[in-house]
Amino acid sequence: MKPRRWNPDAVAPPLGRYSHVAEVPAGHRLVFLAGQLGVRPDGSLAGPDAEAQARQIFANVEALLAAQGAGPANLVKLLALVASPDELAGYRTALTDVFAKWFPDGDFPAQTLAVVAGLAAPEYVVEVEAIAAV
């Protein structure tokens, strides 16, 4: 059983690809994924821009979920940090493409997107952490 996600009529519809509410079914354990950067398994940066880094981040999230015997359908919440307003379009492009594959029915996890002053190092322009119910 995957998390229940919905958008109550009491609030405005989501501005993007997310649900306002995500509920963890009884009997599941929560798995917290640390903030992921756009770094390949060999430690190299996937690219200088948000789109390349975000695509790698989502691949990393998928690999971490698989290691738990889970997949994107188990995601409850994402927190995305983008280091510049100029990088938002690239992040959104990657998000749109990946979410079309992960959630073809539009049943998206809860998500927060924030623009921040910087991340762990100047070459990182996107970071995403996640919570999943397994």
N, C-alpha and C positions, 0 to 999 in steps of 0.2 A: 504494500500500500504506500503510495507516495503522499507527500504533504498536500493538504487541502489549501488551495489558493483562491482568493476571490477579491472582488471590489464592491464593497457595500454601496448601496444607493445613497447612503447618508453623506457621502463625500464625492467630490468631483472625480470624473474618470482619470486614470493615470495619464501623465504627460508623455510617457514613453513605454518601453517594454518592461513593465513590472506589474506586480499585483500589490495592492495596498496591504493585504493581510495574507499571511502564510501560517498555517497551523500544523504542528507536528503531531501525527497520530500517536495514540497511546502505544507503549511497547517499543518505541524506537529510541535509539540513542542519538545524541547530537554529536556531530563531528565538526570541529572548527578548523578551517584551513587558514594558515597564516597568510599574510599579504603576499601575493605572488607577483613577481616582476617578469618582464619580457625577456627572460633568460632561458636559452636552450639547455637540455640536459648536460651538454659539455661545458656549460658556464659562459658561453658567448652570448652577446646581446643579439636579439632577433632582428633588430633594426633601430634606426635612430628616431623613428616617428611613432606616434600613438597607435596607428593601425597595425603596424608590424608587431609592436610589443603586445598589444591587446590580443592579437591572434595567438601569440605564443602563450600568453597568460591563460587564455581559455584552454589551450592544449594542456598546460600544466595542471589546471584545475581538473580537467577530465581525467588525466593520469592519476592524480591524487585520489579522486573519487573511485576510480577503478581499483586502486590498491586497497580500498575499503570495501570492495564488493558492491559498489554503488555506481551511479551515473548521474548525468545532469538532471534527470527527473527527481532526484533526491534533494536537490538544492532548495533551501528554504529562504536564504538571504544572501545577497551580495552587497559589498561596499566597494565602490570604485573611486579611486583617487586619481585625478588627472592634474598634472603639474602646470598646466597653462590653458587658458581659454582657447588659445590657438590650436590645441591638440584635441579639443572636444569632437570635432567632425571626424577625425580619424578613429577615435575610440568608438563613436556611434556607428561608423561604417562596419567595423569589425564586430561589434555587438549585434547589429542587425543581421549580418551574415551568419554568425555562429548561432544566434537564438533561433533563426529560421530552421536550422538543422536540429537543434536541441529541443525546441518547443514548437513544433509545427502547428499545434492546436492553439497557440497563443496563451497557454497556461504558464505564465512567467512567475519566477520567484519574486519575493519582495526585493527591492534594490534601492540603494542610495548612491548618488553620484555627486561628488564634490570636487571643486577646483581648489587646489592647495598651492602654497607658496613653493613647495619643493618636496622631493622624496629623498631616499637614502643617499643618492648620488646624482649629480647633474644629468647623467646620460639616461636615467630612468624617468620616463614621462607618464607612465601609468602603473598603478598597483591595484590589485583586486584581492580582497579577502572574501571568504565564503563560509557559510554554515549549511550543513546538510543533515537530513534525518535519515539514518540508516537502520 
